[in-house]
Every structure is written in structure tokens, then in C-alpha cells.
Amino acid sequence: MQVPADGQPVRVPLTLPIGNNRPDVYVAFGDSITRGDGAAPSQSYPARLQARLIAHFGDAFVNNRGGDGTNTFEAIERFRRNVPAHEPAYTLILYGTNDWHDPVCQENTPQCHTAANLRTLVRLVKAERSLPFLATIPPVNPALNGQGRNDWVDGVNTQLKAMAAAEGAFLVDINQAFKNQPSLPALFDDGVHPNAAGYDLIAQGFFEAIAHGRAVP
């Protein structure tokens, strides 16, 4: 291939291994953070991501399948009712925040079930020929939560990173994107739900991963 001397991008056509799924359809699968609690519906990360994808690719539909209060056990149970019927090329997984409420997870992070459950979820996504994009768990608001909860988040995210690499899921490091900002509390509406600025960060993280293959914006 002759690369243009002016440094302009070279577009190479490819076919994604997505079976009969629809190339411009995405499912955002998660809990109340995916649903967009703490901000207006138009400010949720799926809505903001859809706008970015349309501007970049020309077409996109991001189906918001956020379930309020659900944990990763419930994610596995919800999967069949919320993902395959939409035939998404991409399944965007943002789960794990509510697993903190399980005493087993709080008392012994290595024994927490989050990474194992999300491994099952990634495999379910791949079995449907959809492409799994797995987000790290965002931090919680340090102004309203003890440091122990964010220490737990960091410990589980270490497990998620290893699992994503082993399973072939694209890791989207939302946690690091939040930590890169000057003020972490300024990104939250309450103790765990982002505000509009926080949701914009999540949308940008997924967009960079989908459009440019970047894990951290």
C-alpha cells in the first residue's frame, strides 16, 4: 500500500466477526450508572456515546439496558432478556459497583465473585458473536465514602484487567479516566452516581475504545 505523503489517514475496509449482528447497533449493559441515574436522560453515557458515534461513523444506535441496583449475579440472569434480541455488534459492559454490598466481597476481595461473574458475561457476549467491551469499575465519590470502598474497587479492577486480557475482551479503563481528572468529587451527583461531567467521561472512554482502540482517554 502506498501511504500518502501528506500524512492523511489511510482507511482500510474490514469485516468484523459479528455473525448476523448489526454493525451500527450497541447495547450498553449495566446497572443504574448505565441507566444514567444522577443526570438527565440526555446526559447519560449511552446517549452521549450515541451522539459521538453518529458524528464519527455516520450512524449508531446505543440501546440503554441499565438495570437499577443490579449486581453481577443479576447481570448474568438479565443477559438473555436484554442483549441478544437487539443483535448488537458491540456489547458495552459496565458492572460491579453494587457487588460491594455483598459481605463476602467487603471482607475478602480475592474471594469476591465480580471477576468470575463478568468472565461468564464476556463469554455469553462472545457466544452471541457480539464484541465485548468491558469497563473497569468507576471509583465512588471519596467525599461521601470511606477509602476502603475505593481500595476494594481498585482490587477488583486488577482482577478485571487480567480477566479481560485472558478472555479477549477490550478493556475500557473508566476508573483511570476518572482518576485523571483534577477533582474526583466534582464528577459525582451523589456517593456513587456520576453527574453530567462524569457520564461524559464514561462516554468518551467507550468512544475512544470503539473508534480509536484506546483504553484510556
C-alpha positions in Angstrom: 0.0 0.0 0.0 1.3 3.5 -0.9 1.0 5.7 2.2 0.0 9.3 1.4 2.9 11.7 1.8 0.7 14.3 3.4 0.1 12.1 6.5 -3.6 11.7 5.9 -5.3 8.6 7.4 -5.5 5.5 5.2 -8.9 3.8 5.5 -8.7 0.0 5.2 -12.0 -1.9 4.9 -12.5 -4.8 7.2 -15.3 -7.2 8.3 -16.0 -7.6 12.0 -16.6 -11.1 13.3 -20.1 -10.3 14.4 -22.1 -13.1 12.7 -25.6 -11.8 11.9 -25.5 -8.9 14.4 -26.0 -5.4 13.2 -22.8 -3.3 12.7 -24.2 0.0 14.0 -26.1 -1.4 17.0 -24.6 -1.2 20.5 -26.0 -2.4 23.8 -25.0 -0.6 27.0 -25.4 -3.3 29.6 -25.0 -2.4 33.3 -26.6 -1.1 36.5 -28.0 2.3 37.4 -24.8 4.0 36.3 -25.5 2.8 32.8 -29.2 3.8 33.2 -28.0 7.3 33.9 -29.2 7.9 37.5 -28.0 11.3 38.8 -28.4 13.1 35.5 -31.0 13.9 32.8 -31.6 11.0 30.3 -29.9 13.1 27.5 -26.8 13.3 29.7 -26.5 9.5 30.4 -23.4 7.9 29.0 -25.3 5.8 26.3 -27.0 9.0 25.0 -23.7 10.9 24.9 -21.9 8.0 23.3 -24.5 7.6 20.6 -24.1 11.2 19.6 -20.3 10.8 19.4 -20.6 7.6 17.3 -23.1 9.1 14.9 -20.8 12.1 14.4 -17.8 9.8 13.8 -19.3 6.9 11.8 -22.5 8.4 10.4 -24.9 6.0 12.1 -25.3 4.3 15.5 -27.9 3.2 18.0 -26.9 2.6 21.6 -29.6 0.7 23.4 -29.5 1.5 27.1 -30.1 -1.6 29.1 -29.2 -0.4 32.6 -30.9 -2.1 35.5 -31.2 -0.2 38.7 -29.4 -1.7 41.7 -28.3 -4.9 39.9 -25.1 -6.8 40.7 -23.1 -9.1 38.6 -25.1 -12.2 39.6 -28.2 -10.4 38.3 -26.2 -9.4 35.2 -25.9 -13.0 34.1 -29.6 -13.5 34.8 -30.5 -10.4 32.8 -28.3 -11.1 29.8 -30.7 -13.3 27.8 -33.6 -10.8 28.2 -31.6 -7.7 27.5 -28.9 -8.3 24.9 -29.3 -11.0 22.1 -32.6 -9.7 20.7 -31.1 -6.4 19.8 -28.4 -8.1 17.7 -25.6 -5.7 18.8 -22.2 -5.7 17.1 -20.8 -4.3 20.4 -21.9 -5.1 24.0 -20.6 -2.5 26.4 -20.4 -3.9 30.0 -20.2 -1.6 33.0 -20.9 -3.7 36.1 -19.6 -4.4 39.5 -20.3 -1.3 41.7 -23.2 -3.0 43.6 -21.1 -6.1 44.4 -19.6 -4.0 47.2 -22.8 -4.7 49.2 -22.0 -8.4 49.4 -20.2 -9.1 52.7 -18.0 -11.7 51.1 -16.6 -9.0 48.8 -16.0 -6.5 51.5 -14.3 -9.0 53.8 -12.1 -10.7 51.2 -11.6 -9.1 47.9 -9.7 -12.0 46.3 -12.7 -14.2 47.0 -15.2 -11.7 45.6 -17.3 -13.1 42.7 -17.2 -10.0 40.5 -14.4 -11.0 38.1 -15.8 -14.6 37.8 -19.3 -13.4 37.0 -18.1 -10.9 34.5 -15.9 -13.6 32.9 -19.2 -15.6 32.4 -20.8 -12.5 31.0 -18.0 -11.8 28.5 -18.3 -15.4 27.3 -22.0 -15.1 26.9 -21.4 -12.0 24.7 -18.9 -13.7 22.6 -21.2 -16.7 22.1 -23.7 -14.3 20.6 -20.9 -13.1 18.2 -21.0 -9.7 19.8 -17.8 -7.8 20.6 -17.3 -7.4 24.4 -16.0 -4.1 25.7 -15.5 -4.3 29.5 -15.2 -1.2 31.6 -13.3 -1.1 34.8 -15.5 -0.2 37.8 -15.6 3.6 38.3 -14.4 4.9 41.7 -17.0 6.1 44.1 -17.2 9.6 45.5 -14.4 9.9 48.1 -16.2 12.8 49.8 -19.1 10.5 50.7 -17.5 7.1 51.1 -14.6 5.8 53.1 -11.3 5.0 51.4 -12.0 1.3 51.9 -14.6 1.2 49.2 -12.3 2.7 46.6 -9.5 0.3 47.7 -11.9 -2.5 47.0 -12.7 -1.1 43.6 -9.0 -1.0 42.8 -8.5 -4.5 43.9 -11.4 -5.9 41.8 -10.3 -3.8 38.8 -6.9 -5.5 39.0 -8.7 -8.8 38.6 -10.9 -7.5 35.7 -7.8 -6.3 33.8 -6.3 -9.8 33.9 -9.6 -11.5 33.1 -10.2 -9.2 30.1 -6.8 -10.0 28.7 -7.3 -13.7 29.1 -10.8 -13.6 27.6 -10.1 -11.3 24.6 -12.4 -8.5 25.8 -11.4 -4.9 25.1 -10.8 -3.3 28.5 -12.0 0.3 28.8 -10.3 1.9 31.8 -13.1 4.2 33.1 -11.6 4.1 36.6 -8.3 5.6 35.4 -10.2 8.2 33.3 -11.9 9.4 36.5 -8.7 9.5 38.5 -7.0 11.5 35.7 -9.3 14.5 36.5 -8.3 17.3 38.8 -11.2 16.7 41.3 -12.9 13.4 41.7 -15.8 14.6 43.9 -16.7 17.1 41.2 -17.7 14.2 38.9 -20.5 12.9 41.1 -24.1 13.6 41.8 -24.1 11.5 45.0 -22.0 8.8 46.6 -21.8 6.5 43.5 -23.6 8.0 40.6 -21.8 10.4 38.2 -23.2 13.7 37.3 -23.2 15.0 33.7 -19.5 15.6 33.7 -18.8 12.1 34.9 -21.1 10.5 32.4 -19.4 12.5 29.7 -16.1 10.9 30.8 -17.6 7.4 30.5 -19.0 8.1 27.1 -15.6 9.4 25.9 -13.9 6.4 27.3 -16.1 4.0 25.3 -15.9 6.2 22.2 -12.1 6.2 22.2 -12.1 2.4 22.7 -14.6 1.8 19.8 -13.4 4.4 17.3 -9.7 4.5 18.0 -8.7 1.4 20.0 -7.7 3.4 23.1 -8.3 2.1 26.5 -7.8 5.3 28.4 -8.9 8.7 27.1 
